[in-house]
Amino acid sequence: MLKLLFVCTHNRCRSILAEAICRDVAGDVFDVRSAGSQPAGVVFPGTLSFLQQQGINTDDLRSQSWDEFADFAPDVVITVCDSAAGEACPLWMGNSIRVHWGLTDPSKESDAEKQQALFSAVADTLSQRIERVRKQDFSVLSADDIKQIFTQAAGV
């Protein structure tokens, strides 16, 4: 089972969405976690509310530091915010495949209706990307092939 770690700076919205949606869509294919380089310590309430409205389990979701995942040793680290993509990663991530899936941050929208629309758009994007990658037989692919699959899933 391929291990994925979704990363954004504060681990309070986009990476949490990615973790929950990936577990929901492809939990049988991926062992998935999320983390932040500078975690907020709390998940944005709108994120949990949106996921619950979609019928997605939120029980184990929490904002946490990427330092907690050295032992997890992810195969693929996916940054979902531009600032996290530009940060220096911990040394333990040196062997991980790194890709960037830039996503808009719904938590920054103050208008409730627009925020819900952003949550829906980000969730749809994540679901589509995860569906594209989940069908692969990763056991027979090289690291370069895996990176290409995850990069192409983002439309890059």
N, CA, C and O of each residue as an XYZ file, in Angstrom:
624
protein
N       0.852     -1.180      0.000
C       0.000      0.000      0.000
C       0.892      1.236      0.000
O       1.775      1.370      0.847
N       0.663      2.130     -0.943
C       1.453      3.352     -1.069
C       1.067      4.321      0.053
O      -0.117      4.521      0.327
N       2.069      4.919      0.698
C       1.825      5.859      1.790
C       1.921      7.289      1.263
O       2.931      7.683      0.680
N       0.849      8.061      1.479
C       0.770      9.450      1.024
C       0.716     10.389      2.224
O       0.067     10.101      3.229
N       1.410     11.513      2.098
C       1.332     12.573      3.091
C       0.990     13.867      2.372
O       1.772     14.350      1.553
N      -0.183     14.435      2.674
C      -0.601     15.724      2.123
C      -0.115     16.819      3.066
O      -0.313     16.738      4.278
N       0.525     17.847      2.500
C       1.124     18.896      3.312
C       0.651     20.267      2.857
O       0.628     20.569      1.664
N       0.274     21.092      3.830
C       0.146     22.532      3.609
C       0.695     23.201      4.858
O       0.920     22.538      5.870
N       0.905     24.472      4.796
C       1.609     25.154      5.879
C       0.941     24.937      7.236
O       1.606     24.525      8.187
N      -0.360     25.206      7.341
C      -1.028     25.179      8.645
C      -1.800     23.886      8.935
O      -2.248     23.688     10.065
N      -1.963     23.023      7.963
C      -2.681     21.753      8.149
C      -4.000     21.985      8.879
O      -4.276     21.397      9.924
N      -4.808     22.876      8.279
C      -6.094     23.180      8.901
C      -7.251     23.151      7.915
O      -8.413     23.181      8.319
N      -6.932     23.090      6.589
C      -8.002     23.115      5.606
C      -7.699     22.199      4.418
O      -8.228     21.090      4.345
N      -6.852     22.651      3.487
C      -6.639     21.895      2.244
C      -6.031     20.514      2.458
O      -6.512     19.534      1.888
N      -4.992     20.422      3.261
C      -4.374     19.112      3.480
C      -5.313     18.191      4.263
O      -5.307     16.977      4.063
N      -6.110     18.766      5.144
C      -7.108     17.984      5.883
C      -8.171     17.468      4.907
O      -8.553     16.299      4.959
N      -8.646     18.350      4.016
C      -9.600     17.919      2.985
C      -9.015     16.775      2.164
O      -9.684     15.773      1.909
N      -7.757     16.935      1.753
C      -7.112     15.922      0.920
C      -7.011     14.589      1.650
O      -7.294     13.540      1.071
N      -6.613     14.626      2.900
C      -6.510     13.389      3.690
C      -7.861     12.689      3.780
O      -7.970     11.496      3.497
N      -8.884     13.434      4.173
C     -10.206     12.839      4.377
C     -10.801     12.316      3.072
O     -11.354     11.217      3.035
N     -10.689     13.095      2.010
C     -11.251     12.685      0.720
C     -10.490     11.494      0.159
O     -11.093     10.580     -0.402
N      -9.177     11.498      0.307
C      -8.386     10.368     -0.194
C      -8.742      9.086      0.561
O      -8.869      8.026     -0.051
N      -8.902      9.171      1.855
C      -9.321      7.993      2.628
C     -10.692      7.502      2.158
O     -10.929      6.300      2.036
N     -11.583      8.452      1.899
C     -12.936      8.100      1.484
C     -12.945      7.463      0.097
O     -13.641      6.472     -0.125
N     -12.181      8.023     -0.832
C     -12.178      7.590     -2.229
C     -11.257      6.389     -2.460
O     -11.565      5.509     -3.264
N     -10.123      6.363     -1.747
C      -9.097      5.351     -2.069
C      -8.381      4.812     -0.836
O      -7.192      4.496     -0.895
N      -9.087      4.710      0.261
C      -8.482      4.182      1.481
C      -8.034      2.736      1.358
O      -7.236      2.253      2.162
N      -8.548      2.050      0.353
C      -8.138      0.668      0.111
C      -6.838      0.593     -0.684
O      -6.237     -0.476     -0.793
N      -6.400      1.725     -1.242
C      -5.203      1.770     -2.081
C      -4.064      2.517     -1.389
O      -2.897      2.152     -1.535
N      -4.407      3.567     -0.632
C      -3.406      4.436     -0.021
C      -3.545      4.471      1.497
O      -4.651      4.471      2.037
N      -2.404      4.501      2.170
C      -2.333      4.804      3.595
C      -2.026      6.296      3.638
O      -0.936      6.707      3.239
N      -2.951      7.106      4.107
C      -2.858      8.557      3.919
C      -2.903      9.316      5.239
O      -3.630      8.954      6.165
N      -2.102     10.383      5.297
C      -2.043     11.286      6.442
C      -1.925     12.715      5.899
O      -1.731     12.921      4.702
N      -2.047     13.699      6.803
C      -1.790     15.091      6.433
C      -1.015     15.762      7.553
O      -1.076     15.348      8.710
N      -0.282     16.813      7.182
C       0.539     17.519      8.161
C       0.829     18.928      7.671
O       0.561     19.277      6.522
N       1.385     19.732      8.577
C       1.767     21.087      8.230
C       3.188     21.392      8.659
O       3.703     20.806      9.611
N       3.810     22.307      7.952
C       5.149     22.743      8.330
C       5.076     23.649      9.564
O       5.999     23.677     10.378
N       3.971     24.387      9.694
C       3.712     25.258     10.847
C       2.242     25.065     11.234
O       1.430     25.968     11.031
N       1.891     23.900     11.788
C       0.484     23.571     12.019
C      -0.219     24.558     12.939
O       0.350     25.056     13.910
N      -1.471     24.821     12.599
C      -2.295     25.729     13.393
C      -2.689     25.107     14.726
O      -2.986     25.824     15.681
N      -2.692     23.790     14.797
C      -3.079     23.107     16.022
C      -4.559     22.787     16.085
O      -4.986     21.984     16.914
N      -5.349     23.411     15.213
C      -6.784     23.125     15.141
C      -7.196     23.069     13.670
O      -6.644     23.776     12.827
N      -8.156     22.232     13.390
C      -8.706     22.145     12.037
C      -9.744     23.257     11.878
O     -10.542     23.500     12.783
N      -9.731     23.921     10.740
C     -10.717     24.964     10.451
C     -12.117     24.351     10.562
O     -12.395     23.358      9.890
N     -13.011     24.913     11.394
C     -14.334     24.327     11.604
C     -15.133     24.121     10.312
O     -15.870     23.143     10.186
N     -14.984     25.044      9.353
C     -15.694     24.910      8.088
C     -15.259     23.674      7.310
O     -16.051     23.095      6.567
N     -14.012     23.273      7.478
C     -13.505     22.071      6.816
C     -14.235     20.848      7.348
O     -14.718     20.020      6.577
N     -14.312     20.740      8.662
C     -14.998     19.602      9.280
C     -16.478     19.605      8.926
O     -17.051     18.557      8.630
N     -17.090     20.769      8.957
C     -18.507     20.888      8.624
C     -18.763     20.437      7.189
O     -19.701     19.682      6.934
N     -17.927     20.899      6.245
C     -18.090     20.520      4.843
C     -17.955     19.011      4.674
O     -18.786     18.382      4.018
N     -16.922     18.433      5.256
C     -16.701     16.985      5.120
C     -17.870     16.191      5.704
O     -18.313     15.205      5.115
N     -18.360     16.621      6.851
C     -19.503     15.933      7.471
C     -20.750     16.031      6.598
O     -21.514     15.070      6.502
N     -20.963     17.188      5.956
C     -22.097     17.351      5.042
C     -21.994     16.388      3.864
O     -23.009     15.970      3.306
N     -20.760     16.036      3.489
C     -20.534     15.112      2.374
C     -20.576     13.651      2.825
O     -20.442     12.743      2.004
N     -20.760     13.427      4.115
C     -20.789     12.069      4.642
C     -19.410     11.436      4.775
O     -19.276     10.213      4.785
N     -18.383     12.283      4.878
C     -17.003     11.801      4.997
C     -16.587     11.834      6.465
O     -16.792     12.834      7.154
N     -16.008     10.744      6.930
C     -15.590     10.601      8.321
C     -14.532     11.642      8.694
O     -13.549     11.824      7.976
N     -14.742     12.319      9.822
C     -13.805     13.336     10.298
C     -13.223     12.985     11.670
O     -12.532     13.806     12.273
N     -13.491     11.795     12.159
C     -13.133     11.427     13.531
C     -11.656     11.602     13.877
O     -11.345     12.114     14.952
N     -10.759     11.205     13.022
C      -9.334     11.217     13.359
C      -8.570     12.411     12.785
O      -7.340     12.429     12.825
N      -9.269     13.388     12.262
C      -8.588     14.522     11.629
C      -8.115     15.515     12.680
O      -8.874     15.929     13.557
N      -6.830     15.890     12.572
C      -6.287     16.900     13.481
C      -5.127     17.610     12.804
O      -4.464     17.056     11.927
N      -4.896     18.837     13.222
C      -3.780     19.627     12.697
C      -2.516     19.200     13.421
O      -2.435     19.265     14.648
N      -1.516     18.755     12.638
C      -0.289     18.254     13.260
C       0.930     18.587     12.420
O       0.818     18.887     11.232
N       2.076     18.532     13.038
C       3.331     18.876     12.383
C       3.857     17.727     11.538
O       3.663     16.554     11.859
N       4.525     18.089     10.454
C       5.135     17.053      9.622
C       6.239     16.330     10.372
O       6.634     15.232      9.978
N       6.753     16.930     11.460
C       7.788     16.271     12.262
C       7.280     14.983     12.904
O       8.071     14.116     13.275
N       5.961     14.860     13.032
C       5.368     13.662     13.636
C       5.362     12.467     12.686
O       4.967     11.369     13.079
N       5.798     12.669     11.437
C       5.648     11.619     10.442
C       6.958     11.021      9.931
O       6.972     10.355      8.895
N       8.039     11.251     10.638
C       9.322     10.671     10.222
C       9.230      9.153     10.190
O       9.753      8.524      9.271
N       8.574      8.555     11.178
C       8.440      7.094     11.222
C       7.436      6.577     10.199
O       7.516      5.420      9.786
N       6.502      7.410      9.791
C       5.517      7.025      8.775
C       6.207      6.785      7.438
O       5.791      5.921      6.666
N       7.263      7.550      7.165
C       8.068      7.408      5.939
C       7.193      7.345      4.683
O       7.101      6.295      4.047
N       6.551      8.464      4.322
C       5.657      8.454      3.158
C       6.403      8.170      1.858
O       7.545      8.590      1.671
N       5.733      7.454      0.973
C       6.280      7.218     -0.365
C       6.147      8.474     -1.217
O       7.035      8.809     -2.000
N       5.009      9.166     -1.045
C       4.732     10.373     -1.827
C       4.278     11.480     -0.879
O       3.379     11.286     -0.061
N       4.915     12.641     -1.006
C       4.513     13.838     -0.264
C       3.904     14.784     -1.287
O       4.541     15.145     -2.276
N       2.653     15.182     -1.035
C       1.932     16.054     -1.954
C       1.647     17.374     -1.248
O       0.862     17.420     -0.301
N       2.284     18.443     -1.709
C       1.991     19.758     -1.155
C       0.742     20.288     -1.859
O       0.576     20.120     -3.067
N      -0.132     20.929     -1.084
C      -1.381     21.441     -1.648
C      -1.490     22.955     -1.529
O      -2.495     23.538     -1.937
N      -0.467     23.596     -0.973
C      -0.437     25.063     -0.970
C       0.920     25.512     -1.476
O       1.931     24.841     -1.269
N       0.925     26.658     -2.145
C       2.142     27.142     -2.780
C       3.249     27.446     -1.777
O       4.421     27.203     -2.064
N       2.898     27.972     -0.607
C       3.964     28.311      0.345
C       4.635     27.042      0.874
O       5.852     27.028      1.057
N       3.872     25.983      1.123
C       4.478     24.723      1.585
C       5.348     24.119      0.493
O       6.373     23.502      0.782
N       4.947     24.291     -0.748
C       5.724     23.741     -1.866
C       7.100     24.380     -1.946
O       8.045     23.755     -2.426
N       7.225     25.620     -1.480
C       8.489     26.317     -1.553
C       9.356     26.180     -0.318
O      10.486     26.668     -0.296
N       8.841     25.521      0.709
C       9.589     25.385      1.951
C      10.591     24.234      1.884
O      10.408     23.263      1.149
N      11.648     24.374      2.669
C      12.616     23.278      2.790
C      11.967     22.171      3.609
O      11.440     22.411      4.695
N      12.013     20.972      3.079
C      11.394     19.833      3.754
C      12.363     19.222      4.760
O      13.577     19.352      4.606
N      11.843     18.559      5.784
C      12.721     17.872      6.734
C      13.572     16.821      6.008
O      13.168     16.283      4.978
N      14.719     16.550      6.549
C      15.636     15.595      5.931
C      15.003     14.222      5.730
O      15.305     13.543      4.749
N      14.128     13.805      6.649
C      13.543     12.469      6.533
C      12.677     12.331      5.284
O      12.363     11.212      4.878
N      12.290     13.440      4.672
C      11.507     13.367      3.437
C      12.395     13.181      2.209
O      11.895     13.111      1.086
N      13.697     13.100      2.415
C      14.639     13.015      1.316
C      14.378     11.879      0.338
O      14.652     12.015     -0.854
N      13.855     10.765      0.823
C      13.593      9.618     -0.047
C      12.174      9.602     -0.607
O      11.835      8.736     -1.413
N      11.357     10.543     -0.189
C       9.969     10.588     -0.655
C       9.881     11.252     -2.025
O      10.655     12.153     -2.350
N       8.935     10.792     -2.805
C       8.602     11.456     -4.069
C       7.805     12.698     -3.691
O       6.876     12.612     -2.889
N       8.155     13.849     -4.257
C       7.445     15.081     -3.917
C       6.773     15.656     -5.154
O       7.393     15.809     -6.206
N       5.492     15.970     -5.004
C       4.729     16.597     -6.080
C       3.892     17.730     -5.485
O       3.678     17.799     -4.275
N       3.430     18.608     -6.359
C       2.623     19.746     -5.912
C       1.262     19.724     -6.593
O       1.162     19.670     -7.818
N       0.214     19.768     -5.768
C      -1.158     19.872     -6.251
C      -1.733     21.175     -5.696
O      -2.512     21.129     -4.744
N      -1.384     22.312     -6.243
C      -1.849     23.597     -5.728
C      -3.367     23.695     -5.712
O      -4.034     23.392     -6.702
N      -3.902     24.121     -4.578
C      -5.351     24.256     -4.392
C      -5.670     25.590     -3.726
O      -4.878     26.101     -2.935
N      -6.819     26.144     -4.047
C      -7.306     27.361     -3.413
C      -7.693     27.051     -1.966
O      -8.172     25.956     -1.671
N      -7.486     28.002     -1.076
C      -7.807     27.809      0.339
C      -9.200     28.351      0.659
O      -9.375     29.566      0.758
N     -10.194     27.472      0.823
C     -11.557     27.927      1.136
C     -11.654     28.678      2.462
O     -12.535     29.522      2.628
N     -10.759     28.381      3.408
C     -10.848     29.016      4.728
C     -10.548     30.511      4.673
O     -10.851     31.229      5.626
N      -9.964     30.990      3.588
C      -9.643     32.420      3.461
C     -10.815     33.237      2.915
O     -10.750     34.466      2.881
N     -11.873     32.568      2.491
C     -13.059     33.257      1.958
C     -14.019     33.548      3.115
O     -14.436     32.636      3.828
N     -14.364     34.825      3.293
C     -15.240     35.203      4.411
C     -16.722     35.073      4.092
O     -17.528     34.887      5.004
N     -17.101     35.166      2.823
C     -18.498     35.024      2.430
C     -18.880     33.540      2.488
O     -18.282     32.716      1.797
N     -19.867     33.207      3.304
C     -20.229     31.806      3.555
C     -20.629     31.055      2.281
O     -20.251     29.898      2.094
N     -21.383     31.705      1.421
C     -21.828     31.051      0.188
C     -20.649     30.779     -0.751
O     -20.536     29.698     -1.331
N     -19.784     31.769     -0.888
C     -18.597     31.593     -1.733
C     -17.661     30.541     -1.138
O     -17.037     29.763     -1.860
N     -17.577     30.536      0.188
C     -16.719     29.556      0.848
C     -17.205     28.134      0.563
O     -16.400     27.249      0.273
N     -18.505     27.916      0.644
C     -19.055     26.589      0.352
C     -18.780     26.186     -1.095
O     -18.480     25.026     -1.376
N     -18.883     27.139     -2.000
C     -18.592     26.857     -3.407
C     -17.121     26.485     -3.582
O     -16.794     25.594     -4.367
N     -16.234     27.165     -2.852
C     -14.810     26.834     -2.921
C     -14.540     25.449     -2.343
O     -13.771     24.674     -2.911
N     -15.172     25.140     -1.217
C     -15.010     23.804     -0.640
C     -15.434     22.738     -1.655
O     -14.740     21.738     -1.840
N     -16.559     22.957     -2.299
C     -17.047     21.995     -3.293
C     -16.076     21.858     -4.463
O     -15.799     20.748     -4.919
N     -15.563     22.978     -4.942
C     -14.636     22.952     -6.074
C     -13.336     22.234     -5.712
O     -12.832     21.428     -6.493
N     -12.797     22.525     -4.535
C     -11.552     21.879     -4.095
C     -11.788     20.384     -3.885
O     -10.954     19.563     -4.267
N     -12.912     20.033     -3.284
C     -13.225     18.614     -3.064
C     -13.377     17.873     -4.391
O     -12.898     16.748     -4.533
N     -14.037     18.494     -5.354
C     -14.186     17.869     -6.678
C     -12.836     17.665     -7.342
O     -12.570     16.611     -7.918
N     -11.985     18.677     -7.258
C     -10.636     18.583     -7.842
C      -9.861     17.440     -7.200
O      -9.245     16.633     -7.896
N      -9.893     17.374     -5.874
C      -9.187     16.300     -5.174
C      -9.732     14.928     -5.552
O      -8.963     14.005     -5.822
N     -11.043     14.792     -5.573
C     -11.646     13.505     -5.932
C     -11.220     13.056     -7.325
O     -10.897     11.887     -7.538
N     -11.222     13.989     -8.267
C     -10.821     13.659     -9.637
C      -9.360     13.239     -9.696
O      -9.022     12.263    -10.365
N      -8.502     13.958     -9.010
C      -7.070     13.630     -9.027
C      -6.813     12.267     -8.381
O      -6.031     11.461     -8.886
N      -7.476     12.032     -7.275
C      -7.284     10.760     -6.572
C      -7.815      9.605     -7.408
O      -7.196      8.543     -7.461
N      -8.947      9.801     -8.054
C      -9.480      8.760     -8.938
C      -8.499      8.443    -10.064
O      -8.363      7.284    -10.457
N      -7.812      9.464    -10.587
C      -6.847      9.250    -11.670
C      -5.665      8.394    -11.227
O      -5.161      7.582    -12.003
N      -5.224      8.572     -9.987
C      -4.026      7.852     -9.541
C      -4.327      6.508     -8.880
O      -3.462      5.632     -8.859
N      -5.503      6.330     -8.353
C      -5.801      5.139     -7.558
C      -5.817      3.848     -8.365
O      -5.701      2.769     -7.784
N      -5.954      3.923     -9.660
C      -6.109      2.727    -10.497
C      -4.781      2.117    -10.933
O      -4.769      1.105    -11.634
N      -3.674      2.711    -10.532
C      -2.360      2.245    -10.947
C      -1.879      1.074    -10.082
O      -2.269      0.945     -8.921
N      -1.038      0.235    -10.656
C      -0.368     -0.813     -9.890
C       1.005     -0.274     -9.518
O       1.969     -0.445    -10.264
N       1.090      0.376     -8.368
C       2.311      1.048     -7.965
C       3.448      0.083     -7.660
O       4.613      0.480     -7.669
N       3.131     -1.161     -7.395
C       4.170     -2.136     -7.043
C       5.118     -2.426     -8.200
O       6.232     -2.902     -7.979
N       4.693     -2.146     -9.428
C       5.537     -2.428    -10.592
C       6.121     -1.158    -11.216
O       6.772     -1.226    -12.258
N       5.894     -0.007    -10.591
C       6.332      1.263    -11.165
C       7.580      1.807    -10.472
O       7.773      1.609     -9.272
N       8.407      2.483    -11.229
C       9.590      3.142    -10.665
C       9.164      4.440     -9.980
O       8.046      4.917    -10.175
N      10.053      4.996     -9.188
C       9.781      6.275     -8.523
C       9.494      7.371     -9.548
O       8.612      8.204     -9.340
N      10.236      7.371    -10.648
C       9.994      8.369    -11.697
C       8.607      8.215    -12.310
O       7.934      9.208    -12.587
N       8.178      6.966    -12.522
C       6.839      6.718    -13.066
C       5.756      7.174    -12.089
O       4.760      7.774    -12.492
N       5.957      6.887    -10.817
C       4.983      7.291     -9.797
C       4.892      8.814     -9.737
O       3.797      9.374     -9.679
N       6.043      9.478     -9.752
C       6.036     10.952     -9.734
C       5.288     11.499    -10.939
O       4.505     12.441    -10.814
N       5.526     10.915    -12.098
C       4.861     11.371    -13.313
C       3.344     11.193    -13.207
O       2.591     12.076    -13.616
N       2.893     10.073    -12.669
C       1.453      9.808    -12.518
C       0.796     10.845    -11.613
O      -0.267     11.379    -11.931
N       1.446     11.123    -10.478
C       0.889     12.106     -9.535
C       0.960     13.523    -10.100
O       0.060     14.331     -9.868
N       2.005     13.820    -10.827
C       2.123     15.139    -11.449
C       1.068     15.317    -12.540
O       0.422     16.362    -12.618
N       0.897     14.308    -13.372
C      -0.104     14.378    -14.436
C      -1.517     14.465    -13.892
O      -2.385     15.077    -14.514
N      -1.757     13.862    -12.739
C      -3.089     13.916    -12.128
C      -3.490     15.352    -11.805
O      -4.675     15.684    -11.771
N      -2.491     16.196    -11.567
C      -2.760     17.602    -11.263
C      -2.900     18.440    -12.514
O      -3.141     19.645    -12.442
N      -2.747     17.795    -13.674
C      -2.881     18.513    -14.927
C      -1.651     19.300    -15.301
O      -1.709     20.197    -16.142
N      -0.525     18.963    -14.674
C       0.728     19.673    -14.951
C       1.490     18.964    -16.059
O       2.574     19.404    -16.442
